[in-house]
């Protein structure tokens, strides 16, 4: 009878007393930082459901938790030296799903205007198609976020927090601030899309 080698997911060794033990090896992409990113992705449908059902206080709490995972996963990847290529792709996907889902839910509930939702979703769809075009025409496979892209994401988060807070506490100050944030967020979203376009053109010229 031929002895089979153990699966690659397990590693055998000797314990302190010489006893044989089996240690499970986790996939390389399954780091603590990526687990926080996955948690943010998992929270997204619950936040969307709460917005659509009018449970704005719970939606606000869940969004704060999701926003903190965005800060924690990057911090963990840096201090633990566990940054992975899968994490570099997974993190922006989780961010886009969260923000696009929240604004789409706010639009579907009639809380924010349709033109604003169109700008946010339209830019994300445009960038996705542009990245696909660059990948098909060049050998570029990495699209790190730009300074304006990061700033645009920060403004979108601030806008979402403002509107979710305004839905919980109906006061005039929050109404005015929320309305102003729509225009600020729209401006940063459009400008970041234009900036990514310029960077994409440079990529095409150099490759």
ZASE-83959 format. One line per 5 residues: number of its first residue (from 1); their letters; for each residue x, y, z of C-alpha. Coordinates in Angstrom, 3 decimals. Layout:
BEGIN
NUM	a	X/Y/Z; ... $
***
This chain:
BEGIN
1	xxxxx	0.000/0.000/0.000; 1.411/3.376/-1.051; 1.485/6.000/1.680; -0.080/9.280/0.574; 1.431/12.638/1.437 $
6	xxxxx	-0.620/14.854/3.763; -2.690/17.721/2.275; -0.863/20.993/1.823; -3.251/22.673/4.260; -1.630/20.722/7.131 $
11	xxxxx	1.922/20.618/8.455; 3.242/17.847/10.686; 5.881/18.247/13.382; 7.025/17.124/16.797; 5.811/18.573/20.057 $
16	xxxxx	7.991/19.266/23.116; 7.665/15.660/24.253; 8.313/14.241/20.824; 4.635/13.569/20.116; 3.420/13.988/16.569 $
21	xxxxx	1.075/16.923/15.985; -0.680/18.455/12.983; -0.792/22.223/12.508; -3.363/23.733/10.187; -1.881/26.304/7.822 $
26	xxxxx	-4.263/29.122/6.984; -4.362/30.571/3.464; -1.837/33.388/3.046; -4.538/35.880/2.099; -6.535/35.203/5.297 $
31	xxxxx	-4.779/37.748/7.492; -6.219/39.635/10.464; -6.323/42.820/8.375; -8.271/41.087/5.605; -10.712/39.706/8.173 $
36	xxxxx	-11.591/43.276/9.175; -12.055/44.110/5.484; -14.380/41.128/5.091; -16.293/42.280/8.174; -16.882/45.653/6.500 $
41	xxxxx	-18.164/43.867/3.406; -20.450/41.681/5.531; -21.915/44.706/7.361; -22.904/46.471/4.132; -26.204/44.630/3.402 $
46	xxxxx	-27.351/45.104/7.012; -26.739/48.865/6.812; -28.604/49.054/3.513; -31.543/47.095/4.938; -31.751/49.349/8.004 $
51	xxxxx	-31.784/52.487/5.856; -34.549/51.123/3.650; -36.544/50.009/6.720; -36.153/53.396/8.410; -33.986/52.115/11.282 $
56	xxxxx	-31.610/55.029/10.965; -30.083/54.868/14.452; -28.973/51.277/13.965; -27.755/52.054/10.437; -25.616/54.861/11.881 $
61	xxxxx	-24.095/52.592/14.538; -23.307/49.850/12.022; -21.790/52.378/9.640; -19.500/53.700/12.377; -18.334/50.141/13.023 $
66	xxxxx	-17.767/49.574/9.301; -15.851/52.854/8.993; -13.578/51.844/11.882; -12.752/48.542/10.175; -11.515/50.598/7.223 $
71	xxxxx	-9.000/52.339/9.463; -8.079/49.229/11.438; -7.336/46.932/8.496; -4.787/49.297/6.997; -3.181/49.908/10.387 $
76	xxxxx	-2.908/46.185/11.089; -1.423/45.463/7.664; 1.282/48.079/8.282; 2.294/47.222/11.846; 2.136/43.449/11.343 $
81	xxxxx	3.715/43.486/7.893; 0.886/41.356/6.510; -0.076/43.423/3.478; -1.136/41.078/0.677; -2.017/41.494/-2.976 $
86	xxxxx	-5.482/40.099/-2.286; -5.948/42.704/0.424; -4.965/45.470/-1.991; -7.849/44.377/-4.240; -10.317/43.488/-1.482 $
91	xxxxx	-10.069/46.761/0.468; -11.235/49.135/-2.318; -13.954/46.652/-3.319; -15.296/46.690/0.243; -15.121/50.495/0.315 $
96	xxxxx	-17.008/50.860/-2.979; -19.678/48.334/-1.982; -20.203/50.119/1.340; -20.361/53.680/0.053; -22.241/52.953/-3.179 $
101	xxxxx	-24.702/50.768/-1.275; -25.390/53.428/1.353; -25.983/56.217/-1.153; -28.090/53.934/-3.339; -30.209/53.035/-0.299 $
106	xxxxx	-30.529/56.701/0.702; -31.615/57.490/-2.853; -34.096/54.599/-2.997; -35.598/55.788/0.307; -36.031/59.272/-1.158 $
111	xxxxx	-33.648/60.820/1.357; -30.963/62.122/-1.038; -31.640/63.329/-4.596; -31.246/61.015/-7.571; -28.718/63.287/-9.302 $
116	xxxxx	-26.294/62.861/-6.421; -26.616/59.070/-6.427; -26.053/59.152/-10.190; -22.788/61.079/-9.773; -21.397/58.688/-7.127 $
121	xxxxx	-22.409/55.481/-8.894; -21.592/56.892/-12.316; -18.024/57.715/-11.330; -17.472/54.281/-9.809; -18.850/52.544/-12.908 $
126	xxxxx	-16.738/54.786/-15.137; -13.555/53.973/-13.186; -14.350/50.254/-13.291; -14.785/50.301/-17.070; -11.669/52.457/-17.493 $
131	xxxxx	-9.582/50.043/-15.407; -10.877/47.115/-17.467; -9.935/48.943/-20.674; -6.411/49.719/-19.424; -5.919/46.099/-18.351 $
136	xxxxx	-6.963/44.887/-21.791; -4.671/47.310/-23.629; -1.620/47.241/-21.347; 0.125/45.018/-18.822; -0.860/47.292/-15.922 $
141	xxxxx	-2.615/45.308/-13.200; -2.310/47.587/-10.180; -4.333/50.750/-9.664; -3.350/52.278/-6.314; -5.667/55.020/-5.046 $
146	xxxxx	-4.573/58.559/-5.718; -4.446/61.370/-3.183; -7.659/62.838/-4.597; -9.294/59.432/-4.619; -8.552/58.957/-0.917 $
151	xxxxx	-9.785/62.461/-0.160; -12.962/61.815/-2.146; -13.598/58.641/-0.145; -13.114/60.581/3.108; -15.629/63.224/1.975 $
156	xxxxx	-18.103/60.511/0.982; -17.791/58.942/4.433; -18.326/62.351/6.070; -21.363/62.953/3.850; -22.854/59.569/4.706 $
161	xxxxx	-22.337/60.196/8.433; -23.947/63.629/8.126; -27.033/62.271/6.380; -27.403/59.253/8.661; -27.088/61.547/11.702 $
166	xxxxx	-29.603/63.966/10.187; -32.054/61.075/9.774; -31.777/60.326/13.509; -31.936/63.909/14.818; -34.193/66.195/12.806 $
171	xxxxx	-32.684/69.597/13.543; -32.260/72.573/11.234; -28.474/72.711/11.586; -28.076/69.134/10.403; -30.499/69.734/7.520 $
176	xxxxx	-28.406/72.668/6.315; -25.104/70.850/6.795; -26.357/67.717/5.027; -27.569/69.718/2.034; -24.210/71.508/1.780 $
181	xxxxx	-22.281/68.231/2.035; -24.065/66.937/-1.059; -22.470/69.626/-3.196; -19.058/69.254/-1.557; -19.134/65.503/-2.039 $
186	xxxxx	-20.313/65.801/-5.632; -17.458/68.210/-6.416; -14.789/65.937/-4.908; -16.286/62.891/-6.640; -16.241/64.529/-10.070 $
191	xxxxx	-12.758/65.970/-9.598; -11.311/62.661/-8.434; -12.827/60.992/-11.501; -11.165/63.602/-13.715; -7.846/63.118/-11.909 $
196	xxxxx	-8.025/59.336/-12.387; -8.733/59.964/-16.071; -5.523/61.976/-16.420; -3.570/59.231/-14.678; -5.125/56.611/-16.937 $
201	xxxxx	-4.117/58.564/-20.038; -0.531/58.706/-18.764; -0.591/54.940/-18.203; -1.720/54.348/-21.775; 0.998/56.620/-23.143 $
206	xx	3.792/54.983/-21.140; 2.679/51.410/-21.832 $
***
